[in-house]
């Protein structure tokens, strides 16, 4: 039985900056497959990588076109594997500046935030580079949330629940790892110093088990440790336009460097007034951890004119403006039938700016 408080946001301390030497935390990781249907609404971004061969021919074809059309969104930074590595953290983990957001926002997805993840031994110690079982650490981005309603033990429980699920992992629930003689209450409110569960893409899971994106996944759950890192993305901020017009539009924001996530996105009216967009409110209030990550325009605003300027603000308070972020409400013209269908389903726009 998982405490209902485990499904409440605001359990984790605020983070407005990320250093080059963030503390490590212990965790456990499972995997949930390969999908572009995550709550962050990033589409093929984060999934597609030239390092992986999809067995689904449709998905392979989409990713091949995606990587040719948006090469920066498929490119890994030097010496780092990032593309294809994504995760859905605990359903009670959201962007860590939650208390400072204006209004009654409750839960905000941690869309775009980045972590470095290392596979450890079952006692929490590290594999040495020359030791059998060693794999390089991976960097990954958050593209979804692990839904409490479907899997409360893994998705919204704390380390205490994971301990009960995997008994042969020697390290305990609180952090740093406890000794076998320590006593952890059978149930207690979630604590921010307990482990964060990360449900991984199959690509990330394969890399952590074999060092190869196309490798085998022998284990369904592995011991890991993680730390927050700055996002090492390549290229500019992109938006994935869902629909658009002078009175209403919505989109997702992807490929944000630095902190990876955003606290505000604004669109500029012809008068010069900036209008703050909001997270898509179309979610079940009883399960706020399943909020969607799409930014939508509030009703009654507009008309907006093209080119449309957008302003992005990250958790540190930094803002930047793309003066001509959206120049048209229609996808680029093409004579390629496959590409035309691709643009219809997955239309990304390079904003020309980056933090």
C-alpha positions as CSV (number, residue, x, y, z in Angstrom):
1,X,0.0,0.0,0.0
2,X,1.6,3.2,-1.2
3,X,0.9,6.4,0.8
4,X,-1.2,8.9,-1.1
5,X,1.4,11.5,-0.3
6,X,3.7,9.7,-2.7
7,X,1.6,11.0,-5.6
8,X,1.9,14.7,-4.5
9,X,4.3,17.2,-6.1
10,X,6.6,19.5,-4.3
11,X,8.4,16.7,-2.4
12,X,11.7,17.5,-3.9
13,X,13.8,20.7,-3.1
14,X,13.8,23.5,-5.6
15,X,16.5,23.6,-8.2
16,X,17.2,26.9,-10.1
17,X,20.7,25.9,-11.2
18,X,22.7,22.8,-11.9
19,X,26.5,22.7,-11.3
20,X,29.1,20.6,-12.9
21,X,29.4,18.5,-9.8
22,X,25.9,17.6,-8.6
23,X,25.5,14.9,-5.8
24,X,24.8,11.3,-6.8
25,X,21.7,9.5,-5.6
26,X,20.9,5.8,-5.7
27,X,18.1,4.3,-7.6
28,X,16.6,1.4,-9.4
29,X,15.7,1.4,-13.1
30,X,13.2,-0.6,-15.2
31,X,12.3,-0.1,-18.8
32,X,9.1,0.6,-20.7
33,X,9.8,0.2,-24.4
34,X,10.1,2.6,-27.3
35,X,7.4,5.2,-27.9
36,X,6.9,8.8,-29.0
37,X,3.7,9.1,-27.0
38,X,5.1,10.4,-23.8
39,X,3.3,13.0,-21.6
40,X,5.8,15.7,-22.6
41,X,4.5,15.5,-26.2
42,X,8.0,15.6,-27.7
43,X,7.1,13.3,-30.6
44,X,10.0,11.6,-32.3
45,X,12.4,14.0,-30.5
46,X,14.4,12.0,-27.9
47,X,13.5,8.7,-29.4
48,X,15.2,8.8,-32.8
49,X,18.9,8.1,-33.1
50,X,21.1,6.8,-35.9
51,X,22.7,4.5,-33.4
52,X,19.7,2.2,-33.1
53,X,17.9,0.0,-35.6
54,X,14.2,-0.3,-34.9
55,X,12.5,-3.6,-35.6
56,X,9.3,-1.8,-36.5
57,X,9.7,-0.8,-40.1
58,X,7.2,2.1,-39.8
59,X,9.1,3.6,-36.9
60,X,12.4,3.0,-38.5
61,X,11.2,4.8,-41.6
62,X,9.9,7.8,-39.5
63,X,13.2,8.0,-37.6
64,X,15.2,7.9,-40.8
65,X,13.3,10.8,-42.3
66,X,13.3,12.6,-39.0
67,X,17.1,12.4,-38.7
68,X,17.6,13.5,-42.3
69,X,15.2,16.4,-41.9
70,X,16.4,17.5,-38.4
71,X,20.0,16.3,-38.1
72,X,20.8,18.4,-35.0
73,X,17.9,16.7,-33.2
74,X,19.5,13.3,-33.9
75,X,23.1,14.2,-33.2
76,X,24.9,13.2,-30.1
77,X,27.3,15.6,-28.4
78,X,31.0,14.5,-28.6
79,X,31.8,11.6,-26.4
80,X,28.2,11.4,-25.0
81,X,25.4,9.1,-25.8
82,X,22.1,11.1,-25.5
83,X,19.7,10.5,-28.4
84,X,17.5,7.6,-27.7
85,X,18.1,7.8,-24.0
86,X,15.0,8.9,-22.3
87,X,13.2,8.3,-19.0
88,X,10.0,8.6,-17.1
89,X,10.7,9.4,-13.4
90,X,8.5,8.9,-10.4
91,X,5.0,10.3,-10.8
92,X,5.7,12.7,-7.8
93,X,8.8,14.2,-9.4
94,X,8.3,17.3,-11.5
95,X,10.3,20.3,-12.5
96,X,11.9,21.2,-9.2
97,X,11.0,24.9,-9.2
98,X,7.3,24.0,-8.5
99,X,6.7,26.2,-5.4
100,X,7.9,29.3,-7.2
101,X,5.6,29.1,-10.2
102,X,2.7,31.6,-10.2
103,X,-0.9,30.6,-9.6
104,X,-2.3,27.2,-8.7
105,X,0.0,25.1,-10.9
106,X,0.5,22.1,-8.7
107,X,2.4,19.6,-10.9
108,X,4.6,20.6,-13.7
109,X,6.3,17.9,-15.7
110,X,10.1,17.8,-15.7
111,X,10.1,17.7,-19.5
112,X,13.5,18.1,-21.0
113,X,15.6,17.9,-17.8
114,X,18.7,15.8,-18.1
115,X,20.3,13.2,-15.8
116,X,23.5,11.1,-16.0
117,X,22.9,7.5,-15.0
118,X,25.4,4.8,-14.0
119,X,24.7,1.1,-13.6
120,X,26.1,-0.1,-10.2
121,X,26.5,-3.5,-8.6
122,X,23.8,-4.8,-6.3
123,X,25.6,-3.5,-3.2
124,X,25.7,0.0,-4.7
125,X,29.4,0.0,-5.5
126,X,30.7,0.8,-9.0
127,X,32.0,-1.5,-11.7
128,X,35.6,-0.6,-12.6
129,X,36.3,0.1,-16.3
130,X,38.4,-3.1,-16.6
131,X,35.8,-5.2,-14.8
132,X,33.3,-7.5,-16.5
133,X,29.9,-5.8,-16.3
134,X,31.2,-2.3,-16.7
135,X,29.3,0.0,-19.1
136,X,29.9,3.7,-19.7
137,X,27.4,6.1,-18.0
138,X,24.6,7.5,-20.2
139,X,23.0,10.9,-20.3
140,X,19.2,11.0,-20.8
141,X,16.3,13.4,-21.0
142,X,12.9,13.3,-19.3
143,X,10.1,12.8,-21.9
144,X,7.3,11.3,-19.8
145,X,6.1,10.6,-16.2
146,X,5.7,7.2,-14.7
147,X,1.9,7.1,-14.0
148,X,0.8,6.6,-10.4
149,X,-2.5,5.2,-11.4
150,X,-1.1,2.3,-13.4
151,X,1.9,1.3,-11.3
152,X,1.9,3.1,-7.9
153,X,4.7,1.0,-6.3
154,X,7.3,1.8,-8.9
155,X,6.0,5.1,-10.2
156,X,5.0,7.0,-7.1
157,X,6.4,5.0,-4.2
158,X,9.7,5.9,-2.6
159,X,12.7,3.7,-2.2
160,X,11.0,1.7,0.5
161,X,8.7,0.2,-2.1
162,X,11.4,-0.6,-4.5
163,X,13.3,-2.4,-1.7
164,X,10.3,-4.6,-1.2
165,X,10.2,-5.4,-4.9
166,X,13.8,-6.3,-5.4
167,X,15.1,-8.0,-2.2
168,X,18.6,-8.9,-3.5
169,X,19.8,-5.3,-3.9
170,X,21.9,-4.8,-0.8
171,X,21.6,-1.0,-0.4
172,X,18.5,0.2,1.4
173,X,15.9,2.8,0.9
174,X,17.3,6.0,2.5
175,X,20.3,7.7,0.9
176,X,23.2,7.2,1.3
177,X,22.9,3.4,1.3
178,X,22.0,2.0,4.6
179,X,23.6,-1.0,6.3
180,X,21.8,-4.2,6.7
181,X,21.3,-3.6,10.4
182,X,19.5,-0.2,9.9
183,X,15.8,-0.2,10.4
184,X,13.5,1.5,7.9
185,X,9.8,2.0,8.8
186,X,7.5,-0.2,6.7
187,X,5.7,3.0,5.5
188,X,6.5,6.6,5.8
189,X,5.9,9.8,3.9
190,X,8.1,10.2,0.8
191,X,11.4,11.9,1.5
192,X,13.4,13.9,-1.0
193,X,16.6,12.1,-0.1
194,X,15.2,8.7,-1.1
195,X,15.9,7.1,-4.4
196,X,14.2,8.4,-7.5
197,X,12.9,5.6,-9.8
198,X,13.7,6.1,-13.5
199,X,11.7,4.1,-16.0
200,X,14.0,3.9,-19.1
201,X,13.7,3.6,-22.8
202,X,14.9,0.2,-24.1
203,X,17.8,2.0,-25.8
204,X,19.1,3.5,-22.5
205,X,18.5,0.2,-20.7
206,X,20.5,-1.7,-23.4
207,X,23.3,0.8,-23.2
208,X,23.5,0.4,-19.4
209,X,23.5,-3.4,-19.6
210,X,25.8,-4.0,-22.6
211,X,27.3,-0.6,-23.7
212,X,25.4,-0.9,-27.0
213,X,22.1,0.7,-28.0
214,X,21.2,-2.5,-29.9
215,X,22.4,-4.8,-27.1
216,X,20.4,-7.4,-25.1
217,X,18.4,-6.5,-22.0
218,X,19.0,-9.5,-19.7
219,X,17.6,-7.9,-16.5
220,X,14.3,-6.2,-16.2
221,X,15.4,-4.0,-13.2
222,X,18.9,-2.8,-12.5
223,X,20.6,-0.9,-9.6
224,X,21.6,2.6,-10.7
225,X,22.8,5.9,-9.4
226,X,22.0,9.2,-11.0
227,X,22.7,12.9,-10.8
228,X,21.2,16.0,-12.4
229,X,23.3,17.4,-15.3
230,X,23.1,20.3,-17.7
231,X,21.6,19.2,-21.0
232,X,24.3,18.6,-23.6
233,X,22.0,19.1,-26.6
234,X,23.2,20.0,-30.1
235,X,21.6,22.9,-32.1
236,X,18.8,25.4,-31.3
237,X,15.6,25.2,-29.4
238,X,12.8,23.7,-31.6
239,X,9.1,23.8,-31.2
240,X,6.8,20.9,-32.3
241,X,3.8,22.8,-33.7
242,X,0.5,20.9,-33.0
243,X,-1.9,23.4,-34.6
244,X,-1.7,27.1,-35.5
245,X,-3.7,30.1,-36.4
246,X,-4.0,33.8,-35.6
247,X,-6.4,33.1,-32.7
248,X,-5.2,29.8,-31.3
249,X,-2.1,27.6,-31.4
250,X,-0.3,25.0,-29.3
251,X,3.1,23.4,-29.4
252,X,5.8,21.5,-27.4
253,X,9.3,22.9,-26.8
254,X,12.2,20.6,-27.3
255,X,16.0,20.6,-27.3
256,X,16.5,23.2,-24.6
257,X,20.2,23.3,-23.4
258,X,21.3,24.0,-19.9
259,X,18.6,23.3,-17.4
260,X,16.5,21.6,-20.1
261,X,13.1,22.7,-18.8
262,X,11.1,26.0,-19.0
263,X,9.0,27.9,-16.5
264,X,7.3,30.2,-19.0
265,X,6.7,30.5,-22.8
266,X,5.2,33.7,-24.1
267,X,3.9,34.9,-27.5
268,X,3.9,38.5,-28.6
269,X,0.8,40.3,-29.8
270,X,1.0,43.0,-32.5
271,X,0.6,45.6,-29.7
272,X,3.9,44.4,-28.2
273,X,2.1,42.7,-25.2
274,X,3.5,39.4,-24.2
275,X,0.9,36.6,-23.5
276,X,2.0,33.7,-21.3
277,X,1.0,30.3,-22.6
278,X,0.0,27.5,-20.2
279,X,0.4,23.8,-19.9
280,X,-2.4,21.9,-21.5
281,X,-5.1,21.6,-18.9
282,X,-6.6,18.5,-20.5
283,X,-5.7,15.9,-17.8
284,X,-7.5,14.1,-15.0
285,X,-7.5,16.3,-11.9
286,X,-7.5,13.2,-9.7
287,X,-4.2,12.2,-11.3
288,X,-2.2,15.4,-11.7
289,X,1.0,13.5,-12.3
290,X,-0.4,12.7,-15.8
291,X,-0.5,16.4,-16.9
292,X,0.5,16.9,-20.5
293,X,3.6,18.9,-21.5
294,X,2.1,20.8,-24.4
295,X,2.0,24.6,-24.2
296,X,-1.4,26.0,-25.2
297,X,-2.7,29.6,-25.8
298,X,-5.3,30.8,-23.2
299,X,-8.7,31.2,-24.7
300,X,-9.7,34.8,-25.8
301,X,-6.3,36.0,-26.8
302,X,-5.4,37.1,-30.2
303,X,-5.3,37.7,-33.1
304,X,-1.6,37.2,-33.5
305,X,0.2,38.1,-36.7
306,X,3.2,36.4,-38.4
307,X,6.1,36.3,-38.0
308,X,5.3,35.4,-34.4
309,X,7.8,36.2,-31.7
310,X,8.2,33.8,-28.7
311,X,10.0,34.3,-25.4
312,X,11.4,31.4,-23.4
313,X,12.2,31.5,-19.7
314,X,14.2,28.8,-17.9
315,X,14.2,28.0,-14.1
316,X,17.2,30.2,-13.4
317,X,15.1,33.2,-14.6
318,X,17.0,33.6,-17.9
319,X,14.9,34.6,-20.9
320,X,15.6,34.8,-24.6
321,X,13.5,35.9,-27.5
322,X,13.1,34.4,-31.0
323,X,11.8,37.3,-33.0
324,X,10.6,35.1,-35.9
325,X,10.0,31.8,-34.2
326,X,6.9,31.0,-36.4
327,X,6.8,32.3,-39.9
328,X,3.9,30.2,-41.3
329,X,1.0,28.1,-40.0
330,X,1.6,25.5,-42.7
331,X,4.4,22.9,-43.1
332,X,7.2,23.5,-45.6
333,X,6.2,22.6,-49.2
334,X,7.6,19.4,-50.6
335,X,7.1,17.1,-53.6
336,X,8.1,14.1,-51.6
337,X,5.0,12.2,-50.6
338,X,6.6,10.5,-47.6
339,X,8.0,13.7,-46.3
340,X,4.7,15.5,-46.8
341,X,3.0,12.9,-44.5
342,X,5.9,13.2,-42.1
343,X,5.5,17.0,-41.9
344,X,1.8,16.5,-41.3
345,X,2.5,14.3,-38.2
346,X,5.8,15.7,-37.0
347,X,6.5,19.3,-37.9
348,X,9.4,20.9,-35.9
349,X,10.5,24.5,-36.3
350,X,14.0,25.8,-35.6
351,X,13.6,28.9,-33.5
352,X,17.2,30.0,-34.2
353,X,18.0,30.7,-30.5
354,X,19.5,28.7,-27.6
355,X,20.4,29.3,-24.0
